[in-house]
Every structure is written in structure tokens, then in C-alpha cells.
């Protein structure tokens, strides 16, 4: 089945682009936005509307496949590609990617995806991760439609895996509404919660970690209070954006002592802390997370460390996994470029015996979330993120429902 045309549509994401560096430098809230000037290149405000590009692949029989190019909320931070604005990148799809795809047979996802993922610009640098992310989604959908199969079935066939026969645990994220949104998660029995968005020391973590400690105690209490089923025992997973390292000056001994307090506050619930520190460069981040993880294991403190910042590309993920820099790695879907890299990343983590979290960002779209569910069902990571958005209900619905459709169709 040949590809006969490629179209682009400017789209909105499920959230916003935020200048993480400006927020870390204490940009203050003003309603839903922030006061202050952006500091990361490309931003016109600390918070601005998220943009995407919907890529439509038309097959010879008239079927239309599609995927969405999207970038993370904190674009331009932590070693990531710069801000992704639709009007800047649609011409690249039309001039450079469309000619590559026209006339191609939609028979093999992996071959076409790797071709797109290796595309470079005039300077020899790979094209923006968001472009590779969205176009390869559309390619997977095109191959699935041409072969009259589900996207997860194509992945399983080409990568020699098995499609899961049960749900992959879904991780719900709260955004700044970290109390009311937790109630929604408990009511819907999300297996992993709440993310929490602890991205500011003074307002959210506390100078000595006291605000997060109180929040963990509240989480445990609220879950026990609201749960209807006594068998509902979710895992707590809190993203700290490096703020613990800031508060404790990256002192490993002090952080280990603090993690022991967090573990006691969460019990009997398991606790994961994502991004406890950020040393602003990859090799240093690997060393610091590996040291922290090792000390927690030595002290028999059962808080799991989840790597995020500087663990962006497939190469990064392999380095973090090889160094045991964390107990679990977030495979932040848009950061890896082609979705073929997401598949390879999950499978690599599994071979290394390290936790695989197929994540992403609130700043994606419904389509990219649906495609990621298919990748998760075919590769079986430890958890998958509910996305996009920060309202819980919408993102959780999109991911949960797509997963249930797959299970029902394959039963």
C-alpha cells in the first residue's frame, strides 16, 4: 500500500510551554500564568500556549493515518531541543519529510521510522525531536492500516515482543492542583499517583523539605480515607524537578536521611521520587543519581529514584541504565524523537533489569497519547503516563480507554 500524500495541520496541545529555568528562579504565579520575564531562548513568556503539528499520511486506498508532533512542557531545559512552534516547523515537514515518504510502501514501520529519525538539517544536526516523534507515529498508523492490524500488533511483530493481555499501570499527574486532583485519582483508582509538580523549593518543597513531607503524609491519609476497596494500594510517585538537591545542597548524606523520613511518611505505600536533583549536565547527573541510588540501597531505604532530567535520548537512557543511575528511568516520549527509539528504550531497560516508565508530558495531544498506549502494550513497561493535560480526567480517560479497546479487540 503506497503513501500518496502527506498533509499538515497546526494543532494545540493539552497544556502549555513553561520556561523551567525561570520558574526555578522563582517566577511567581499570577492566576494561571507567571509573573516575570522568560530566560530560555525562544520563549516570549514564562508560560505560553502549547503547539503541535498533526501529520496526516494518505494511503493509496484513501485511508488516512495520523500522528502529532509535540514537545515537552519544559522545552529547551535539561538538554532538550528548543521551543517547538508549528509555523516554524511545518515547512520542514513539507519540504524535507514529505518527499521522502511519497511513493513509499507502508509495509515496514521500523524501516521507514529509522529513515525519518536519521534525517538531519543543513548543519548536520538531527531534525527536531518533535518532528521525528509525530511523523513516526503517523508511519506506524499507516503501516497498521495498510496491514489491517492494530499498531501494537505491528510493533510486537517487528520487535519480536508480545502484546500485553492485561492493563499497564497508569500514572496520573495532578499539576499544581495537587489536592483536589488526588481525590479524582483515588476515585478512579489510578495505580500510580500523583506526580505533584514539586518544582519550587520555597512554595512546594520547603527549605528543609517540610512541605513535601507534610504532603506525603496527607497523601497516605487521604488514600486510606477515600478508598472504597481495601485492596486499592497505589504507588506514590512524586516529581521534584531537582528541588531536593537545591534544598540540601546536593549533599548525599542529608538527602538519604530525608528520604528515610519520606519513606516512613508514605508507609505502607511504596514511594518513588523523580528528579531529586539536577546538576545541569549529563555525566554529572549520572554520577550523582547513581551515588544517591547506591546509598539508599545500602541503607535499605525503599524509596525508588526515577531519572528524568538529562535522561532524554536513547543514548542517554542506555548510559543511565548501564550506570544504575536510578531505580527507574522515565522514557520521556517526545524527547526521544522517533517512536522507534521509545520501543528500543523500554526493551533496553528491561534487559538491564531497571524500571521502565513510558512517560511524556502534559503538553502532548490525544493522538500522541493513544499511540504511546500501543507502544506500552507491545513492550510492557512498568507504567505509562496519563496524558495530556493536568486535569486528570481527560488524560486518564484517553489512555485508559485506548488500553481497554486494545484488550477488548484482542481478547
Secondary structure, DSSP 8 states (H G I E B T S, - for coil): -BEEEEEEEEEEEEEEEE-HHHHHTT-EEETTEEES---STT-SSSEEEEEEEEEEEEETTS-EEEEEE---TTTTSTT------HHHHHHHIIIIIHHHHTT-BTT-HHHHHHHHHT-B-TTS-B--HHHHHHHHHHHHHHHHHHTTS-HHHHHHHHHT----SS---EE---TT-TTHHHHHHHHTT-SEEEE-----IIIII-TTSHHHHHHHHHHHHHHHHH-SSTT---EEEEE-TTHHHHHTTT-HHHHHHHHHHHHHHHTTS-EEEE-----SSHHHHHHHHHHHHHHHHHTT---EEEE-TT--SHHHHHHHHHTT-SSEEEE-GGGGSSHHHHHHHHHHHHHHT-EEEE---TTS-HHHHHHHHHHHHHH--SEEE--SSSSSHHHHHHHHHHHHHHHHHH-
